[in-house]
Amino acid sequence: MEAMDVYFFDCDKTLYDYDFRKRLPKLAELSGVSQYQLASAWWAGGHERAAEAGEYPTSEEYLEAFAVVTGARITLEQWQVARKAAMTPIRGAIASLHRAAERGTVSLLSNNPIPFKDSLPVLTPEIIDVLQGNDLISAVLGARKPERRIYTRALGVFGVPAQNAILFDDSAANVAGAIEAGMHAFQLRTIDGEFDIAGLDAAIDAFANRAR
């Protein structure tokens, strides 16, 4: 029996535009801790990157560590408010996700911490139904793109060979990592400030119609 095809989509700057410059002020407003303290202690200190790699296996542990490191004690709901403030749906890309779902299995494959996964119904209501629970996050897989093991682990979740999967991502490094792991991949770029949705759709069609 022929193996199914899996279409992996990054989230930030692929399905949703993301602007950290909107998130940080909102976090500062909600927590009462300065933007400088938050950015320098948590992000520059490498804690978010560690969280994306699985350092904190629950949202509660993430938020407790965030409070200890930054002095900002926030709820998951407040975390969601700040995260969502930085996200704007890329309507064309979301339509492309739906097109891909007609051709095979679609899944997220995103570098993000565990609160992101727990918050998907709030943060990504436009795509939650089509994903059908296929929401692979680096914090759960224990590795970040472009590490080879995140791709092999993602493939293992679906039980498909690398040649039956494609990654759509804005990062050249992440795309290169997927190709190195034997997958197909497409880098979503912007052209004159607009996301290349035509190129994304062409890549979906080329993968779906490739010679077997």
C-alpha atoms as an extended CHARMM CRD file, in Angstrom:
* protein
*
       212  EXT
         1         1  MET       CA              0.0000000000        0.0000000000        0.0000000000  PROA      1               0.0000000000
         2         2  GLU       CA              1.3050000000        3.4290000000       -0.9420000000  PROA      2               0.0000000000
         3         3  ALA       CA              2.4380000000        5.6010000000        1.9870000000  PROA      3               0.0000000000
         4         4  MET       CA              0.4210000000        8.7320000000        2.6350000000  PROA      4               0.0000000000
         5         5  ASP       CA              1.8150000000       12.1900000000        2.0030000000  PROA      5               0.0000000000
         6         6  VAL       CA              2.3210000000       14.5970000000        4.8930000000  PROA      6               0.0000000000
         7         7  TYR       CA              2.3920000000       18.3730000000        4.4520000000  PROA      7               0.0000000000
         8         8  PHE       CA              4.1980000000       20.0330000000        7.3680000000  PROA      8               0.0000000000
         9         9  PHE       CA              3.6050000000       23.7640000000        7.8800000000  PROA      9               0.0000000000
        10        10  ASP       CA              5.5600000000       26.1080000000       10.0980000000  PROA      10              0.0000000000
        11        11  CYS       CA              3.3400000000       28.5320000000       12.0210000000  PROA      11              0.0000000000
        12        12  ASP       CA              5.0490000000       31.8940000000       12.5340000000  PROA      12              0.0000000000
        13        13  LYS       CA              5.6170000000       33.8190000000        9.2950000000  PROA      13              0.0000000000
        14        14  THR       CA              4.1890000000       30.9030000000        7.3230000000  PROA      14              0.0000000000
        15        15  LEU       CA              0.5600000000       30.5850000000        8.4090000000  PROA      15              0.0000000000
        16        16  TYR       CA              0.5270000000       33.5960000000       10.7270000000  PROA      16              0.0000000000
        17        17  ASP       CA              2.5880000000       36.7380000000       10.4700000000  PROA      17              0.0000000000
        18        18  TYR       CA              4.4030000000       37.3130000000       13.7520000000  PROA      18              0.0000000000
        19        19  ASP       CA              5.7670000000       40.5200000000       15.2550000000  PROA      19              0.0000000000
        20        20  PHE       CA              7.6280000000       40.2130000000       18.5580000000  PROA      20              0.0000000000
        21        21  ARG       CA              7.5670000000       44.0130000000       18.8150000000  PROA      21              0.0000000000
        22        22  LYS       CA              3.8380000000       43.7510000000       19.5510000000  PROA      22              0.0000000000
        23        23  ARG       CA              4.1610000000       40.8690000000       21.9770000000  PROA      23              0.0000000000
        24        24  LEU       CA              6.7740000000       42.3700000000       24.2730000000  PROA      24              0.0000000000
        25        25  PRO       CA              4.8920000000       45.6150000000       25.1080000000  PROA      25              0.0000000000
        26        26  LYS       CA              1.7400000000       43.6220000000       25.8250000000  PROA      26              0.0000000000
        27        27  LEU       CA              3.6490000000       41.3130000000       28.1640000000  PROA      27              0.0000000000
        28        28  ALA       CA              5.1370000000       44.3180000000       29.9380000000  PROA      28              0.0000000000
        29        29  GLU       CA              1.6960000000       45.8840000000       30.2860000000  PROA      29              0.0000000000
        30        30  LEU       CA              0.1380000000       42.6980000000       31.6850000000  PROA      30              0.0000000000
        31        31  SER       CA              2.9800000000       41.8380000000       34.0540000000  PROA      31              0.0000000000
        32        32  GLY       CA              4.1720000000       45.2490000000       35.2220000000  PROA      32              0.0000000000
        33        33  VAL       CA              7.7470000000       44.2730000000       34.3570000000  PROA      33              0.0000000000
        34        34  SER       CA              9.7110000000       46.3530000000       31.8400000000  PROA      34              0.0000000000
        35        35  GLN       CA             10.2130000000       45.2640000000       28.2650000000  PROA      35              0.0000000000
        36        36  TYR       CA             13.9650000000       45.4490000000       28.8070000000  PROA      36              0.0000000000
        37        37  GLN       CA             13.8530000000       43.1400000000       31.8250000000  PROA      37              0.0000000000
        38        38  LEU       CA             11.6420000000       40.6200000000       30.0250000000  PROA      38              0.0000000000
        39        39  ALA       CA             13.7130000000       40.5720000000       26.8430000000  PROA      39              0.0000000000
        40        40  SER       CA             17.1270000000       40.5340000000       28.4820000000  PROA      40              0.0000000000
        41        41  ALA       CA             16.3310000000       38.0090000000       31.2040000000  PROA      41              0.0000000000
        42        42  TRP       CA             14.1490000000       35.5140000000       29.3150000000  PROA      42              0.0000000000
        43        43  TRP       CA             14.8290000000       35.7530000000       25.5970000000  PROA      43              0.0000000000
        44        44  ALA       CA             18.4460000000       36.9470000000       25.5760000000  PROA      44              0.0000000000
        45        45  GLY       CA             19.1090000000       34.5800000000       28.4650000000  PROA      45              0.0000000000
        46        46  GLY       CA             18.2400000000       31.6310000000       26.2310000000  PROA      46              0.0000000000
        47        47  HSD       CA             15.2550000000       30.4660000000       28.2590000000  PROA      47              0.0000000000
        48        48  GLU       CA             12.7030000000       30.6490000000       25.4230000000  PROA      48              0.0000000000
        49        49  ARG       CA             15.0020000000       28.6450000000       23.1740000000  PROA      49              0.0000000000
        50        50  ALA       CA             15.4100000000       26.0560000000       25.9350000000  PROA      50              0.0000000000
        51        51  ALA       CA             11.6240000000       25.9660000000       26.3700000000  PROA      51              0.0000000000
        52        52  GLU       CA             11.2110000000       25.3590000000       22.6410000000  PROA      52              0.0000000000
        53        53  ALA       CA             13.5360000000       22.3760000000       22.9640000000  PROA      53              0.0000000000
        54        54  GLY       CA             11.4170000000       20.8650000000       25.7450000000  PROA      54              0.0000000000
        55        55  GLU       CA             13.0550000000       22.2360000000       28.8930000000  PROA      55              0.0000000000
        56        56  TYR       CA              9.6670000000       22.8040000000       30.5560000000  PROA      56              0.0000000000
        57        57  PRO       CA              7.2380000000       19.9380000000       29.8410000000  PROA      57              0.0000000000
        58        58  THR       CA              4.1140000000       21.7070000000       31.1430000000  PROA      58              0.0000000000
        59        59  SER       CA              2.6980000000       25.1960000000       30.8480000000  PROA      59              0.0000000000
        60        60  GLU       CA              2.7390000000       25.4770000000       34.6240000000  PROA      60              0.0000000000
        61        61  GLU       CA              6.4830000000       24.7790000000       34.7360000000  PROA      61              0.0000000000
        62        62  TYR       CA              7.1120000000       27.2410000000       31.9080000000  PROA      62              0.0000000000
        63        63  LEU       CA              5.1750000000       30.0270000000       33.6310000000  PROA      63              0.0000000000
        64        64  GLU       CA              6.8540000000       29.3540000000       36.9740000000  PROA      64              0.0000000000
        65        65  ALA       CA             10.2990000000       29.5180000000       35.3620000000  PROA      65              0.0000000000
        66        66  PHE       CA              9.2620000000       32.7010000000       33.5520000000  PROA      66              0.0000000000
        67        67  ALA       CA              8.2790000000       34.2520000000       36.8860000000  PROA      67              0.0000000000
        68        68  VAL       CA             11.5070000000       33.2110000000       38.6000000000  PROA      68              0.0000000000
        69        69  VAL       CA             13.7310000000       34.4610000000       35.7800000000  PROA      69              0.0000000000
        70        70  THR       CA             11.9430000000       37.7290000000       34.9530000000  PROA      70              0.0000000000
        71        71  GLY       CA              9.9510000000       38.5970000000       38.0620000000  PROA      71              0.0000000000
        72        72  ALA       CA              6.8110000000       38.6030000000       35.9010000000  PROA      72              0.0000000000
        73        73  ARG       CA              4.1380000000       36.2680000000       37.2480000000  PROA      73              0.0000000000
        74        74  ILE       CA              1.4660000000       35.8430000000       34.5870000000  PROA      74              0.0000000000
        75        75  THR       CA             -1.3480000000       33.3980000000       33.9100000000  PROA      75              0.0000000000
        76        76  LEU       CA             -1.6260000000       31.2260000000       30.8200000000  PROA      76              0.0000000000
        77        77  GLU       CA             -4.5040000000       33.4470000000       29.6930000000  PROA      77              0.0000000000
        78        78  GLN       CA             -2.2630000000       36.5180000000       29.9060000000  PROA      78              0.0000000000
        79        79  TRP       CA              0.4770000000       34.6780000000       28.0320000000  PROA      79              0.0000000000
        80        80  GLN       CA             -2.0910000000       33.9490000000       25.3300000000  PROA      80              0.0000000000
        81        81  VAL       CA             -3.1990000000       37.5810000000       25.1100000000  PROA      81              0.0000000000
        82        82  ALA       CA              0.3790000000       38.7510000000       24.5560000000  PROA      82              0.0000000000
        83        83  ARG       CA              1.1760000000       35.9680000000       22.0800000000  PROA      83              0.0000000000
        84        84  LYS       CA             -1.9930000000       36.5630000000       20.0760000000  PROA      84              0.0000000000
        85        85  ALA       CA             -1.2740000000       40.3060000000       19.9210000000  PROA      85              0.0000000000
        86        86  ALA       CA              1.7770000000       39.4690000000       17.8060000000  PROA      86              0.0000000000
        87        87  MET       CA             -0.0320000000       37.1470000000       15.3690000000  PROA      87              0.0000000000
        88        88  THR       CA             -1.9370000000       38.0040000000       12.1850000000  PROA      88              0.0000000000
        89        89  PRO       CA             -3.4500000000       35.2610000000       10.0110000000  PROA      89              0.0000000000
        90        90  ILE       CA             -1.9340000000       35.0060000000        6.5260000000  PROA      90              0.0000000000
        91        91  ARG       CA             -5.2060000000       34.3060000000        4.7560000000  PROA      91              0.0000000000
        92        92  GLY       CA             -3.6620000000       33.0410000000        1.5430000000  PROA      92              0.0000000000
        93        93  ALA       CA             -1.3970000000       30.6030000000        3.3750000000  PROA      93              0.0000000000
        94        94  ILE       CA             -4.2810000000       29.3200000000        5.4710000000  PROA      94              0.0000000000
        95        95  ALA       CA             -6.2210000000       28.7010000000        2.2650000000  PROA      95              0.0000000000
        96        96  SER       CA             -3.1630000000       26.8200000000        0.9940000000  PROA      96              0.0000000000
        97        97  LEU       CA             -3.1890000000       24.6730000000        4.1310000000  PROA      97              0.0000000000
        98        98  HSD       CA             -6.7690000000       23.7210000000        3.3450000000  PROA      98              0.0000000000
        99        99  ARG       CA             -5.7840000000       22.8940000000       -0.2480000000  PROA      99              0.0000000000
       100       100  ALA       CA             -2.9900000000       20.6610000000        1.0220000000  PROA      100             0.0000000000
       101       101  ALA       CA             -5.4490000000       18.8950000000        3.3370000000  PROA      101             0.0000000000
       102       102  GLU       CA             -7.3780000000       17.7870000000        0.2460000000  PROA      102             0.0000000000
       103       103  ARG       CA             -4.2420000000       16.0680000000       -1.0420000000  PROA      103             0.0000000000
       104       104  GLY       CA             -2.8890000000       14.4060000000        2.0910000000  PROA      104             0.0000000000
       105       105  THR       CA             -2.3470000000       14.8460000000        5.8170000000  PROA      105             0.0000000000
       106       106  VAL       CA             -1.4680000000       18.3190000000        7.1130000000  PROA      106             0.0000000000
       107       107  SER       CA              0.3740000000       19.0960000000       10.3370000000  PROA      107             0.0000000000
       108       108  LEU       CA              2.1070000000       21.9290000000       12.1040000000  PROA      108             0.0000000000
       109       109  LEU       CA              5.8430000000       21.5640000000       12.6640000000  PROA      109             0.0000000000
       110       110  SER       CA              6.7760000000       24.6020000000       14.7110000000  PROA      110             0.0000000000
       111       111  ASN       CA              9.5320000000       25.7530000000       17.0540000000  PROA      111             0.0000000000
       112       112  ASN       CA              7.5180000000       26.7900000000       20.0890000000  PROA      112             0.0000000000
       113       113  PRO       CA              7.2060000000       26.1170000000       23.8330000000  PROA      113             0.0000000000
       114       114  ILE       CA              4.5100000000       23.9990000000       25.4480000000  PROA      114             0.0000000000
       115       115  PRO       CA              2.1480000000       26.9040000000       26.3070000000  PROA      115             0.0000000000
       116       116  PHE       CA              1.8440000000       27.4690000000       22.5580000000  PROA      116             0.0000000000
       117       117  LYS       CA              0.5560000000       23.9340000000       22.0140000000  PROA      117             0.0000000000
       118       118  ASP       CA             -1.8290000000       24.2400000000       24.9410000000  PROA      118             0.0000000000
       119       119  SER       CA             -3.1090000000       27.5420000000       23.5240000000  PROA      119             0.0000000000
       120       120  LEU       CA             -3.6780000000       26.5800000000       19.8860000000  PROA      120             0.0000000000
       121       121  PRO       CA             -7.5030000000       26.8120000000       20.0140000000  PROA      121             0.0000000000
       122       122  VAL       CA             -7.1090000000       30.4130000000       21.2030000000  PROA      122             0.0000000000
       123       123  LEU       CA             -4.1560000000       31.4180000000       19.0400000000  PROA      123             0.0000000000
       124       124  THR       CA             -4.9830000000       29.6180000000       15.7900000000  PROA      124             0.0000000000
       125       125  PRO       CA             -8.7690000000       29.2010000000       15.5450000000  PROA      125             0.0000000000
       126       126  GLU       CA             -8.5660000000       29.5080000000       11.7410000000  PROA      126             0.0000000000
       127       127  ILE       CA             -6.6410000000       26.2280000000       11.3830000000  PROA      127             0.0000000000
       128       128  ILE       CA             -7.4220000000       24.1060000000       14.4310000000  PROA      128             0.0000000000
       129       129  ASP       CA            -10.1730000000       22.1060000000       12.7150000000  PROA      129             0.0000000000
       130       130  VAL       CA             -8.2280000000       21.2600000000        9.5700000000  PROA      130             0.0000000000
       131       131  LEU       CA             -5.2060000000       20.1410000000       11.6030000000  PROA      131             0.0000000000
       132       132  GLN       CA             -7.3120000000       17.4910000000       13.3580000000  PROA      132             0.0000000000
       133       133  GLY       CA             -4.8670000000       17.2930000000       16.2580000000  PROA      133             0.0000000000
       134       134  ASN       CA             -1.7220000000       17.2210000000       14.0920000000  PROA      134             0.0000000000
       135       135  ASP       CA              0.1030000000       19.9840000000       15.9670000000  PROA      135             0.0000000000
       136       136  LEU       CA              3.7390000000       18.9500000000       16.3090000000  PROA      136             0.0000000000
       137       137  ILE       CA              5.6700000000       21.4190000000       18.4650000000  PROA      137             0.0000000000
       138       138  SER       CA              9.4100000000       21.3490000000       19.1150000000  PROA      138             0.0000000000
       139       139  ALA       CA              8.8510000000       21.3300000000       22.8950000000  PROA      139             0.0000000000
       140       140  VAL       CA              7.0420000000       18.0010000000       22.5740000000  PROA      140             0.0000000000
       141       141  LEU       CA              9.4750000000       16.5110000000       20.0430000000  PROA      141             0.0000000000
       142       142  GLY       CA             12.4750000000       17.5300000000       22.1670000000  PROA      142             0.0000000000
       143       143  ALA       CA             14.3830000000       19.2280000000       19.3570000000  PROA      143             0.0000000000
       144       144  ARG       CA             14.2280000000       22.4380000000       17.3390000000  PROA      144             0.0000000000
       145       145  LYS       CA             14.3670000000       22.9830000000       13.6070000000  PROA      145             0.0000000000
       146       146  PRO       CA             16.7710000000       22.7600000000       11.8330000000  PROA      146             0.0000000000
       147       147  GLU       CA             18.1110000000       19.8440000000       13.9300000000  PROA      147             0.0000000000
       148       148  ARG       CA             17.8410000000       16.6100000000       11.9720000000  PROA      148             0.0000000000
       149       149  ARG       CA             16.1610000000       14.7460000000       14.8210000000  PROA      149             0.0000000000
       150       150  ILE       CA             13.0690000000       16.9690000000       14.8320000000  PROA      150             0.0000000000
       151       151  TYR       CA             12.3760000000       15.9370000000       11.2610000000  PROA      151             0.0000000000
       152       152  THR       CA             12.9790000000       12.2360000000       11.8700000000  PROA      152             0.0000000000
       153       153  ARG       CA             10.7830000000       12.3430000000       14.9720000000  PROA      153             0.0000000000
       154       154  ALA       CA              8.0130000000       14.1590000000       13.1040000000  PROA      154             0.0000000000
       155       155  LEU       CA              8.1550000000       11.5840000000       10.3240000000  PROA      155             0.0000000000
       156       156  GLY       CA              8.0300000000        8.8490000000       12.9480000000  PROA      156             0.0000000000
       157       157  VAL       CA              4.8090000000       10.2370000000       14.3780000000  PROA      157             0.0000000000
       158       158  PHE       CA              3.1150000000        9.6310000000       11.0300000000  PROA      158             0.0000000000
       159       159  GLY       CA              5.1110000000        6.5460000000       10.0800000000  PROA      159             0.0000000000
       160       160  VAL       CA              6.0640000000        7.8970000000        6.6640000000  PROA      160             0.0000000000
       161       161  PRO       CA              9.3880000000        7.9040000000        4.7880000000  PROA      161             0.0000000000
       162       162  ALA       CA             11.0690000000       11.2630000000        4.2990000000  PROA      162             0.0000000000
       163       163  GLN       CA             10.3100000000       11.3570000000        0.5740000000  PROA      163             0.0000000000
       164       164  ASN       CA              6.5910000000       11.3760000000        1.3900000000  PROA      164             0.0000000000
       165       165  ALA       CA              6.7650000000       14.5990000000        3.3800000000  PROA      165             0.0000000000
       166       166  ILE       CA              7.2230000000       18.2670000000        2.5790000000  PROA      166             0.0000000000
       167       167  LEU       CA              7.9310000000       21.2280000000        4.8530000000  PROA      167             0.0000000000
       168       168  PHE       CA              6.7140000000       24.7830000000        4.2180000000  PROA      168             0.0000000000
       169       169  ASP       CA              8.7110000000       27.2750000000        6.2740000000  PROA      169             0.0000000000
       170       170  ASP       CA              9.9200000000       30.8680000000        6.0750000000  PROA      170             0.0000000000
       171       171  SER       CA             13.4080000000       29.9420000000        7.3450000000  PROA      171             0.0000000000
       172       172  ALA       CA             16.0910000000       28.9850000000        4.8200000000  PROA      172             0.0000000000
       173       173  ALA       CA             17.9270000000       27.0490000000        7.5400000000  PROA      173             0.0000000000
       174       174  ASN       CA             14.8240000000       25.0450000000        8.4380000000  PROA      174             0.0000000000
       175       175  VAL       CA             14.1540000000       24.2600000000        4.7850000000  PROA      175             0.0000000000
       176       176  ALA       CA             17.7580000000       23.1540000000        4.3080000000  PROA      176             0.0000000000
       177       177  GLY       CA             17.4920000000       20.9360000000        7.3850000000  PROA      177             0.0000000000
       178       178  ALA       CA             14.3800000000       19.2450000000        6.0170000000  PROA      178             0.0000000000
       179       179  ILE       CA             16.0360000000       18.6230000000        2.6520000000  PROA      179             0.0000000000
       180       180  GLU       CA             19.1100000000       17.2390000000        4.3790000000  PROA      180             0.0000000000
       181       181  ALA       CA             16.8140000000       14.8210000000        6.2160000000  PROA      181             0.0000000000
       182       182  GLY       CA             15.4850000000       13.6110000000        2.8550000000  PROA      182             0.0000000000
       183       183  MET       CA             12.2370000000       15.5530000000        2.8160000000  PROA      183             0.0000000000
       184       184  HSD       CA             10.8740000000       17.9170000000        0.2110000000  PROA      184             0.0000000000
       185       185  ALA       CA             10.6880000000       21.5670000000        1.2830000000  PROA      185             0.0000000000
       186       186  PHE       CA              9.6420000000       25.0330000000        0.1750000000  PROA      186             0.0000000000
       187       187  GLN       CA             10.7310000000       28.3610000000        1.6360000000  PROA      187             0.0000000000
       188       188  LEU       CA              7.8920000000       30.8700000000        1.8410000000  PROA      188             0.0000000000
       189       189  ARG       CA              9.3790000000       34.2480000000        1.0100000000  PROA      189             0.0000000000
       190       190  THR       CA              7.9050000000       37.7060000000        0.6460000000  PROA      190             0.0000000000
       191       191  ILE       CA              7.8800000000       39.5400000000       -2.6840000000  PROA      191             0.0000000000
       192       192  ASP       CA              7.4500000000       43.3060000000       -2.4870000000  PROA      192             0.0000000000
       193       193  GLY       CA              6.2110000000       42.8630000000        1.0620000000  PROA      193             0.0000000000
       194       194  GLU       CA              3.6520000000       40.1930000000        0.1740000000  PROA      194             0.0000000000
       195       195  PHE       CA              3.8830000000       36.4960000000        0.9710000000  PROA      195             0.0000000000
       196       196  ASP       CA              4.4670000000       34.3470000000       -2.1180000000  PROA      196             0.0000000000
       197       197  ILE       CA              1.2030000000       32.4030000000       -1.9310000000  PROA      197             0.0000000000
       198       198  ALA       CA              1.3210000000       31.5530000000       -5.6450000000  PROA      198             0.0000000000
       199       199  GLY       CA              4.6900000000       29.8970000000       -5.0970000000  PROA      199             0.0000000000
       200       200  LEU       CA              3.3510000000       28.0690000000       -2.0520000000  PROA      200             0.0000000000
       201       201  ASP       CA              0.4030000000       26.7010000000       -4.0250000000  PROA      201             0.0000000000
       202       202  ALA       CA              2.6760000000       25.6920000000       -6.8940000000  PROA      202             0.0000000000
       203       203  ALA       CA              4.9080000000       23.8010000000       -4.4480000000  PROA      203             0.0000000000
       204       204  ILE       CA              1.8860000000       21.9860000000       -3.0000000000  PROA      204             0.0000000000
       205       205  ASP       CA              0.7490000000       20.9680000000       -6.4690000000  PROA      205             0.0000000000
       206       206  ALA       CA              4.2330000000       19.9060000000       -7.5810000000  PROA      206             0.0000000000
       207       207  PHE       CA              4.6200000000       17.6830000000       -4.5190000000  PROA      207             0.0000000000
       208       208  ALA       CA              1.1490000000       16.1850000000       -4.8840000000  PROA      208             0.0000000000
       209       209  ASN       CA              1.6730000000       15.4640000000       -8.5860000000  PROA      209             0.0000000000
       210       210  ARG       CA              5.2840000000       14.2610000000       -8.4110000000  PROA      210             0.0000000000
       211       211  ALA       CA              6.3080000000       10.9910000000      -10.0250000000  PROA      211             0.0000000000
       212       212  ARG       CA              6.2530000000        8.0980000000       -7.5600000000  PROA      212             0.0000000000
